[in-house]
Amino acid sequence: MLLLAFDTATPAVTAALHDGERVLAESTEVDARRHGELLIPAVDRVMATAGRTLAELTGVVVGVGPGPYTGLRVGLVTAAAFGDSLDIPVHGVCTLDGLAWAAGQGGLDGPFVVATDARRKEVYWARYDGPGRRVTEPAVDRPADIATAVDGLPAVGAGAALYPEVFTGRPHGPAHQSAGALAALAARRLADGVPFEPPLPLYLRRPDAQVPAGYKAVLPK
C-alpha cells in the first residue's frame, strides 16, 4: 500500500505519503488564499522526501470537506486528475474525520466536537464518540445556534478556537488538518473494509460567487 493524501478544505494545504503502517513524509502550509499554488509543490516535496514515485501509488486520499468552495475544489480536482492519469482509486474522507483522527492520535477519546472555520461567522462541525466514530452529519451553523449541542465537550479545530464562549470544553489540538492523519485514517478504513465517501465536494451551502439575476441590455435592439 502506498497512499498519497491531501486536503485543501481548510486554510492548511497539507499533503502526506503513507505506506499502510506509517507516514513516510508530510508537508503542511497554512495559507487560505494559495491552495492552487501550494498543493502540487507539497505533493512533489513529500514524494521526493520519501524517495518514491507516482507510479508506485496504490491510491489517492482526499479531504472532501466541508469547506469553502474555492479551496475545496483544488484538492478534489487534483485528486481526480491523479486517479485518472495513474488509474488508481480515489478515496474521499470527510475533513472533520481527519481532524478527529489526529486528535485521537494526540490522546483524545470519548465524546468531543470538531469545528472548522466556515467564515460568515459560522462553523463547519460534527460530534464524535471517539476518533473514528462520528455521530452527527457534518453541518454548518452559527456558533450560538449550536451552543447547547457542544457545551462542555472537548473541542478540536480552528473553528472551535474562534468561539470559546460557545465551545466551552477543554480545547484540544490540532487546529488545522493533517494529511498524515487523513492518510492514517484511510489506511485503517481500507484494512477494515470500511467504505469511503465519494470523492465529491461537501459544500453544505452555495458558493459566494453568484450569476447575476438579470442583465441590463447594452446592445441596440
C-alpha positions in Angstrom: 0.0 0.0 0.0 1.2 3.5 -0.8 -1.3 6.3 -0.3 -0.9 9.9 -1.4 -3.2 12.0 0.8 -4.0 15.7 0.7 -6.7 18.2 1.8 -7.5 21.8 0.8 -10.8 22.2 2.7 -9.2 24.4 5.4 -6.6 27.1 5.4 -4.0 24.3 5.7 -2.6 23.0 2.4 -1.4 19.6 3.5 -0.1 16.5 1.8 1.4 13.2 3.0 2.6 9.8 1.9 1.6 6.7 3.9 2.7 3.1 3.4 -0.2 1.5 5.3 1.8 1.4 8.5 3.3 4.9 9.0 3.6 8.3 7.5 6.6 8.5 5.2 6.6 12.2 4.6 4.3 15.2 5.2 4.1 18.8 4.2 1.7 21.4 5.6 1.4 25.2 4.9 -1.3 27.4 6.3 -2.4 29.9 3.7 -6.1 30.3 3.0 -5.6 32.1 -0.4 -3.0 30.0 -2.2 -4.3 26.4 -2.3 -3.8 26.2 -6.1 -0.2 27.4 -5.9 0.8 25.3 -2.9 -0.7 21.9 -3.4 1.4 20.4 -6.3 4.7 21.6 -4.8 3.6 20.0 -1.5 3.0 16.7 -3.3 6.4 17.0 -5.0 8.0 17.5 -1.6 6.5 14.5 0.1 7.3 12.2 -2.9 10.9 13.5 -3.0 11.4 13.3 0.8 10.1 9.7 0.8 12.1 8.8 -2.3 9.0 7.3 -4.0 7.5 7.9 -7.4 3.9 8.5 -8.5 4.0 5.2 -10.4 4.2 3.4 -7.0 1.0 4.9 -5.6 -1.9 2.5 -5.0 -4.5 5.1 -4.1 -5.2 8.8 -3.5 -6.9 10.0 -0.4 -8.6 13.4 -0.5 -10.5 15.5 2.1 -14.0 16.2 0.8 -14.8 19.0 3.2 -17.0 20.5 4.3 -15.1 23.6 3.2 -15.2 26.8 1.2 -15.9 26.3 -2.5 -12.7 27.7 -4.0 -10.2 25.9 -1.8 -12.0 22.6 -1.6 -12.3 22.2 -5.4 -8.5 22.5 -5.8 -7.9 19.3 -3.9 -10.8 17.4 -5.4 -9.9 18.3 -9.0 -6.2 17.4 -8.3 -7.2 14.0 -6.8 -9.4 13.2 -9.8 -6.5 14.1 -12.1 -4.1 11.8 -10.3 -6.6 9.0 -10.1 -7.4 9.2 -13.8 -3.8 9.6 -15.0 -2.4 6.8 -12.8 -5.5 4.5 -13.0 -5.8 4.2 -9.2 -8.7 4.6 -6.8 -9.5 8.0 -5.2 -10.9 7.7 -1.7 -12.9 10.6 -0.2 -12.7 11.3 3.6 -14.6 13.9 5.5 -12.2 16.6 6.5 -13.7 16.7 10.0 -13.0 13.0 10.4 -9.3 13.6 9.6 -9.1 16.2 12.4 -10.9 13.8 14.8 -8.4 11.1 14.0 -5.5 13.4 14.5 -7.0 14.4 17.9 -7.2 10.7 18.7 -3.6 10.2 17.9 -2.9 13.0 20.3 -4.7 11.1 23.1 -8.3 12.4 22.9 -11.0 9.9 23.3 -14.7 9.8 24.4 -17.3 12.4 23.2 -15.9 15.6 21.6 -16.7 18.0 18.8 -14.7 19.1 15.8 -15.2 22.5 14.2 -13.5 24.4 11.4 -14.0 28.0 10.3 -16.8 28.3 7.7 -16.4 32.1 7.5 -19.5 34.3 7.6 -19.4 33.9 11.4 -20.3 30.2 11.0 -18.5 26.9 11.6 -18.5 23.5 10.0 -18.9 21.0 12.8 -19.8 17.4 13.9 -19.8 15.4 17.1 -17.8 12.3 17.8 -18.0 9.5 20.3 -14.3 8.7 19.6 -11.6 9.4 17.0 -13.2 7.1 14.4 -16.9 7.4 15.4 -18.8 10.4 14.1 -22.3 10.5 15.5 -23.7 13.5 13.6 -23.7 14.5 10.0 -21.4 17.4 9.1 -23.3 20.7 9.4 -22.7 24.5 9.0 -24.2 26.7 11.7 -23.7 29.9 13.6 -22.0 29.0 16.9 -24.7 30.5 19.1 -27.2 28.1 17.4 -25.3 25.0 18.5 -24.2 26.1 22.0 -26.4 23.5 23.7 -25.1 20.7 21.5 -21.4 21.4 22.0 -21.5 22.8 25.6 -18.8 21.3 27.8 -17.4 18.9 25.1 -13.7 18.9 24.4 -13.3 20.9 21.2 -10.9 20.3 18.2 -10.2 22.6 15.3 -9.6 26.3 14.5 -13.4 26.9 14.3 -13.8 26.0 17.9 -10.9 28.2 18.9 -12.6 31.2 17.3 -15.7 31.0 19.6 -14.5 29.9 23.1 -17.7 31.4 24.6 -19.6 28.6 22.8 -17.1 25.8 22.7 -16.6 25.8 26.4 -15.0 22.4 26.8 -11.3 21.8 27.1 -9.6 22.8 23.8 -7.6 20.1 22.1 -5.3 20.1 19.1 -4.8 20.1 16.2 -6.1 23.4 14.9 -5.6 22.5 11.2 -5.9 19.4 9.1 -3.0 16.9 8.9 -2.8 14.9 5.7 -0.8 12.4 7.7 -3.8 11.8 10.0 -6.1 11.7 7.0 -3.9 9.0 5.3 -3.7 7.0 8.6 -7.5 7.0 8.9 -7.8 5.9 5.3 -5.3 3.1 5.8 -7.3 1.9 8.7 -10.6 2.0 6.7 -9.0 0.1 3.9 -7.7 -2.6 6.3 -11.1 -2.9 8.0 -13.1 -2.8 4.7 -15.0 0.4 5.8 -16.5 2.3 2.8 -15.3 5.8 1.9 -17.2 8.9 1.0 -17.3 9.5 -2.8 -14.6 12.0 -3.8 -17.2 14.8 -4.3 -17.3 18.2 -2.6 -19.2 18.5 0.6 -20.0 22.2 0.4 -23.1 22.4 2.7 -24.0 25.8 1.2 -23.9 27.7 -2.1 -20.7 29.4 -3.2 -20.2 33.1 -2.6 -20.0 33.8 -6.3 -23.4 34.0 -8.0 -24.5 34.6 -11.5 -26.4 38.0 -11.6 -30.1 37.6 -11.6 -30.6 39.9 -14.5 -28.5 41.7 -17.2 -29.0 45.2 -18.4 -29.2 45.3 -22.2 -26.3 47.2 -23.7 -26.8 46.4 -27.3 -29.4 48.2 -29.5 -32.4 46.2 -30.5 
